[in-house]
Amino acid sequence: MKKERWTEWGRRLGGALLIGVFVTELLMSGNVGYSAVETALLFSVLFMGYKYGAGAGAVCGTGCGIILTLFTKSMGSLGIFSMIGVMAGAFRSLGRIASVLAYLAAAVGVAVIYAPALLYDSAAKLVAAAAVFLILPRSLCGPEGVEERKKEVTPPRGDFDGSLGRRLKLMEDSLLELSRAFYQGRPETAEEEEDGDAIGWRTRYFENRAVMGEQLTEVAELLKGFRGELDKTVDVTWKLEKQITRKLRSIKLRADKIAVWEENREKYQVVLRASARSGRSVTVKEVADAVSQVVGKSLCPAADGVNVISSVPRVVRLEEETVYRMLHGVARCVKGEENVSGDSFSYMELPGGKVLLSLCDGMGSGQNAFYESSRAIELTEQLIQAGFQPGTVVRLVNQALVMQDSFHPLTMDMAVADLYSGLCDFTKSGAAVTLIRRGGEIELLQSESLPLGVLKETQPAESMYRLRDGDLIIMMTDGVLEAMPGLDKEGSMKAFCLDLPAANPREVARRVLDYALDQGEARDDMTVLVAGMWKK
């Protein structure tokens, strides 16, 4: 700030000296009236060209050239004034200095070729007009329309890398998938109504209307939550952009777009588009380390981003390093002689430092059960990525299943963990028990809700749990629990998991499945999904 202030004062002082020299020259020349008119005309052309563009500069230059021709009786002034008006406007987007230099260069070039004597007489007036223009306040001579155009081409929050567009596309795909599921419940012909099913179809019609109304409510809640996220986000690009640009330049990167956001005055998120210089390749990890030094917090590359930046510009998204990391493992077994398991599972890293765990048990086993459970898992992933809350996702998937006569009931077990805070949102609908192991203790999370696809409306069991360093989440399907001996199957599984030695999630999943298989032949598909959380 201090440097800019001294630069401004230096420019004003230099302009004042030039004006003093010009006034002295006028007094000594004895032709004060004519010189003042010529200087005013030269200034007007420069001012109009810079403020309103090349077209306005050309018109003003032509008019001023005609006026000056009446004094000099020479047509050379008309050509010079028209040209300097065009050049002053053509370079205005580069700033006042560039516009003044183009203005002076055009005057000198045209005069040298067509009227050298005129240049000799008008040199002092040209310099004086330029000096007066440079010392004017920016608010007075700022170019009209340039700032507006800059705002129009400035991308909205995060959208120059397509993140906002991808999220909206995920929302669109999810809702289209739901609409296709609802559409399958419509009658294909009117013959059934003629056979006496008119009342049934009328009832179904009103049920569909109720379902669609509920869908619109859920979408409204989603948009409300998304708007709330934007309200909590502060754009701090102006504060860090120059420092980040210099830091990237030190590692041979050229950044043409940078955006920095601060969420809840805590978490930072940086998005930039950069390319490497001199044929080099720079890893995104190096970029994260460099930007972290500027921001003052540890940043890491987003999970869905690129790994290396080359000479081709790449978009890089950096997020603040999470407090925890999560690892998972799975063990599976099919029923009897079946070739395909009817269970489906998912482990997905989400934006914003979250992780999705989901386990779905299709009715029965084999290919049909797998098809139904995998469709439910895919729809769950799409909706969670789009930003829907877990409880809303379960209700939407249930409505999609209820409206299709060909689908069978299935269970859904879901957990969404926040790796910053450790909070984990568990959502169950007809699913088997989930065990949370912490040191020498185990907590059971159970659900008394019905499976999906049984009733038109469902209310999943939801609970929030704060995970800590070393905690394990053990999720399983009904087939595993049914193999336990005795009536207290949950108690038997709890006792076994409590005695397990500390191990990685994959080993724990394998041990739990082996224990269930030791009780006898698999009477149903078995799947065990284990995830562990550790501090970094």
N, C-alpha and C positions, 0 to 999 in steps of 0.2 A: 504494500500500500504506500509506504514512504517513497519507494523508488518511482512509482507511477505519479505521485504528487510532484516530485522534483522534475520529472520529465514534462509534465504539463506546464509548470512554471517556466522551464527552459524554453519550451515552444512559444509561450506568450512573450517572453523577453526578446527572443529572436525576432518575432513578428513585429514587436514595437520598434526595434532597431531598424528593421527594413522599412517600416512606415516612415520613420524619421528621415532615413536616407531619401525616400521617395519625395517627401514634402520639401526637403532641402533642394532636390533636383528641380521640383516644380517652381520654387521661388526663384531659383537662378535662371530658369529657362525663360521666365517672363511670359509664359502662356498657360497660366494656371487654369483658366476656364476649360480650355480644350483638353488638357491632360486629365483633369478631374472627370470629365465626361467619358473619356476613353477608358480610364481605370474603372469607373462604375459599370460601363458596358462589359468589359472583360470579366469583372467579378460576377455580374449577373449571369453571363453564359456559364461560368463554372458552377455557380450556385444551382441554377436550374437543371443543368445536366446531371449533377451529382444527386440532387434531391429527388428529381422526378424521372430520370432516365434519359437514354440517348435520344429518343424522339423529342422530348421537351427541350433538350439541349440544342438539337438541330434547329427547331423552330425559333427558339430564343436567339441562337447565333445568327440565323438569317435576318431576323428583325434588327438585332444590334448592328449587324454588318451594313444593312441599308442605312441606318441612322448615321453610322460613321462615314459612310460613303458621301453623305451630304456635306460632311466637313472636309474630307480629303480629296473629293472628286476622283477617287481611285477605286476600281472594282476589286482590287486585291484584298481589301479588308473584308468584303463579303465572303470570299472563299475561306479565308483564315478563320473567321468567326464561326462559320457553319461547321468546319472540321473540328475545331476545339470543343464545340458544344457536343458533338457526337462522341468524341473520345472521352470527355469528362463523364458522360453517362455510361459508356460501355464498360468502364473499369470500376464503377462505384461499388460493386459487390465485394471488391478486394480492400475497400477502405478509403479514407480520405487521401492518404499519402499517395497511394497508387493512382487515384483519380487525378490528383494534381500533377503528378509526373507525366501521365498520359496527355494531359491538357497542355503542359509546357512542351512536351516532345512534338505534339501535333502542330503547335504554333511555330516552333522553330523549323520543323521539317518543311511545312508548306511555304513559310516565308523565305527560306533559303532558296527554294526552287523558283518561286514566282515573284517575290517582292523583298529582296534583301534590305533595301533601304527602309522599308516599313518596319522590319524587325529591329533595325538599329534604333529607330525612333521610339519603338514601343516596348523595348526590353524591360525598362524600369517599371512600366505600367503592368506588364505581365507578372513580374515578380511581386509587385505590391498587391495586386489582386489576389494572387495565390497566398500571400502572407496573411492578408485580412481574412481570407476564407479559412485558413488553418487555425486561427486563434478564435474563431467563433465557437460557442458552446455546441456540444454534440446534439443536445436537445433541439437546437434551432435548425441545424443543417442536416440532421440525420436523414438518410434516404427513405422515402416513402415506399412501403410495400416489401422491403427486404426482410424486415423482422417478421412480417406476417407469413412470408413464404417459408422462412426458417421454421416457424411453428408448425406449418402444415406438413413439412417433410419430417419433423421430429417424430419418431415412433412412439406409440403409447407404452406404458410400463411393461418392460420385458418382452415386447412383441417383436422387436427386430430379430430375435433369435427364434421366433415362432412358438414360444412356450404358451402364450395365451391362445394362439390359434390351435395348437395341439390339444389343449385342455377343452376348448369348445368343441373340437372334432370328436374327442372322446365322449363328451356329453351327447353329441348328436348320434354317434354310433350306438351308445347305450340305449337311448330313447327309441331309436329305430328298431333295435333288437327287441325291446319290450313291445313296441307296436306290432311287430310281426307275430310275436307270441299271442297278443290279444286277437289279432286278425284271424288266427287259425280257429278261433271259437265261433266265427260267424257261419251261418248256414250258406251252403253253396247254391241251393235251389229253393224254390218255394213249394216243392212237392210235399215236403214234410209238414208244412203248415196246412196244406189241403187235406192231409191225412189226420188232422186233429191235434197237431202240435203247436198251434198258433199261440195258445196261452203260454206254453213252455218257452217259446222263442221270445215272446213279449217280456217274460220275466228275465230271461237272459239278457235282453236288450237293456233293461233298466239296471241290471247288475253291471253290465259293461259301462254304462253311464256313471255309475257310482265309482267304479274302479278308475275311470279316466279322471273324474273329479279329484280323487285322492292322489292320482299321479301329478296333476297340476299343483296341488298343495305341496307335494314333496319337492317339485322343481322350484316352486317359489321359495321354500325354505333353503334350498341349495343356493339360489341366487342371493338370498339374504345373507347367508354365511359368507359367500364369496365377496359380497360388497363389504362385509365387516372386515375381512382380511385386508382389502385394499385400504380401508380407513386406518388400519393399524400400521400400515407400511409408509415409511417416510423416505422420500428420494433425497439422498445425500451425495449425488453425483458431483454437484458443484463444489463440494468441499474436498473431494479426493481425486477428481479426474486428472488434474495436472500431475499430481504426485505419482499416480499409477502409470500414467503415460511415460514419465521419465524413468520409472523403475523398469518398465517393460523394455524401454529403449536400451537399458543397460544390459539386458540379456538378449539383445539383437531381435527384438520383436517390434513390429509396427502395429499399433492399435488404431483403428479408424472409428470404433464406437465403443463406448464404455458406459455402463449404468451400475449404480451402487444403491442398494436399498437397505434400510434398517427396519426390522420388524420388532414391534413392541419395545423399541429402544434397547434391544439386546442382541438379537441375531442379525448378522450381516449376510447379504447375498450380492454377489458381483457377477455381472454378465458382460462379456466383451467379445468383440470380433477382431482377431489379430492374424497377422501373417509373419513368417520368419524372413529375415534378411539374409542376403548373400548365400542363398541355397542351403541354409542350415535347417535343422529340425530341433524343435524345443518341446520337451515333454510338458504335459499339462501340470504335472506335479511341480516342475520348476516354476511354472507360472503361478501356481497356488502359493508356493513358498515366497515368491517375490511380492505378490499382492498382500500376503499376510503381514509382511514387514511394514507396509504402508497403512493398512487398516488397523493394525495393532491387535488382531485376533487371528487365531489359527484357522485357515481356510483349507478346504479339500475339494477336489473335483466332484461334480455331481455324478451319480452312478450311471446315468444314461448319456453321458457326454463322450467326446472324442478323447484320445489318449496322447496324440502327438499333433503339433502345429508345424506345418511346412510352409512353403512359399504361397500356397493356396489359402486365402483367408478362411478361418474356421471360427465358429462361435463356441465359446467356452463359458460354462456356468460353474461358478464357485460358490460353495455353501460353507457356512461356519462348521467347523469340526464338531461332530456329535460327542456327547459325554460317554455314551456306551456303544459297544459293538454287539451284534447278535450273530450267532452261528446256529445252524440247524442240521438235523439229521432225520432220516426217515427209514422205516423198515416195513415191508409189506409181505403179505401171503394171501393167495387166492383160495377160495373154498374148494375142497375136494379135488375133482379132476378138471375144474374150469381152467381155461387158458387166459381169461381176462378178469381183472378185479373190477368190481362195481364201485369201488371207492376211488375218489379223486382228491388231490390235495394241491396246495399252492403255497409257495414262499416267494414273496415279491418285495423288493425294495422300492419305496415310494418317495416322491419328492418331499423335501422338507424334513428329512431325517426320520421317516417312519417306515415300518415294516409290516406287511400283511401276512398272517398265517391263517389258512382256511383249510378245512377238512370236511368233505361231503360224502355221506354214505347213501348210495342209491339202493332202492328196494330190490332185494334179491341179489343175484350175482350174474356175471356174464356180460355180453356185449351191450344189451339194452340198458342194464343198470349203469354201465360205464358211460354210455352215451348221455343219459339223463344227468348223472352227477357231474360229468365234465362240462356239460352246457351250463349247469348252475354255477360251477366254479368260474368259467369264463365270463359269465354275466356279472358275477360278483367282482371279479378283477376290474372289469370295465367301469362299473359303477363306483368302486372305491377310487380308482384313478381319476375319475371325473369329479370327485370331491364329495360324494354322498357319504353321510354318516353310516356306520355299520348297522344300526338298528333300522334305518331307512332302507338300506340295501336288502336286508332279509325280508322286509315287508314287500318290496318291489319284486323280488324273485318269487316270493310266495304267490303274489297276484298273477304273475306271468304263468306259473304252473297251474293255478286253479282254473284259469280260463282255457286250458288245453285238456281235452278228455283223454288224450293218449299218454299223458304223463302220470307217473306213480309218485306217491309221497317219498320224500327223502329228508335226511337230517343235515343240518348245517352247523358247523362249529367254526367260529371266527375270532381272531385276536388281532388288534391293530396296536402296535407298540410305538411309542415316541422315544427315540434314542437320545433326545436331549434331556427330557425330564424323568424318563423311566416309567411314565404312566402307560398302562396297557388297558385297552377297552375290549372286554370279552363279551361276545354275543353268541347265544346258543338258541337253537330251535330244534328240540327233540334229540339233541346230541348226547353222547355218552359223557361221563364225568371227565373233567380236566383237572390235572394235579399240578400244583405249583410248589416246587420243592425249594426251600430256603434253609440251607445248613441241615440241622437235625430236625426240622419241622416240615410238614406237608399240609397244605390247605386244599380242600376239595371244592371245585366249582361245579355245581349240578344244575340241571334244567328240568322243570316240570312242564314246559311248553310242548305242544304237539309238533310233529314233523311238518315240513313245508308241503303244501299241496293238499292238505286235509280240509282246512276251512278257508273260506274266502278271506277272512281277516285273521291275522296272527299277531301275537304280542310276544316277541322273543325275550328271553331272559338276558338282561344286560347288567354288567358289573364292571366297576373300575378298580384296578389294582395297581399299586406302585411297586414296580420291580426294582431290585437292588443288585449290586454286584454279586455274580455267582448264582443267581436264581435260575431255575429250570422250569420250562413250561412243557408238560407232557400231555399231549392230546391223542385220543384214540377213538376208533370206531366201535360199534356195538359188538362186533365179532370178537374183539380182544377181551372185552369185559365178560362176555357170555362164557368164555372158557374158564373163568375163575371158579374154584371150588366153593361149595357152600352157598348160603343165602346172602351173606354180606359180601358180595363180590367187590364192591368199592373198597371195603375194609381190607380185603385180601390184597388188592392191588396197592393200596396205600402202604401196607406193611412191607410188601416186597420192594417198592420204590424207596422206602425209608432206609432199607438196609443196603441199597446199592452204593458201591464206592463211587467217589467223585470221578467222573469221566466225561469225555466229550459227548455232545448230543447224539452223534451217530452211534456210538457205543451204547449209550443208554437206550436208544430206540431198539437196537438189536437185542439187548438183554431182556427188555420188556416183552418183545415178540417171542423170544425163545421160551420165556417163562410161561406165556400163554399156550404155546404149542406143546410144552411138556405136560400140560393137563389133559391132552388128548387130541384127537383129530380136529382139524379146523372145520367147524360147522357153518362158518360164514367167512366172508372176506375180512381180512385183518389188516389194519394200517395203523402205525404208530408214528406220530410226528412230534419231534422234540426240538425245542429251541432254548438256547441259553444266552443270558445277557451278562456281559462283563464290562467293567470300566476300562477305558483306554489308558 
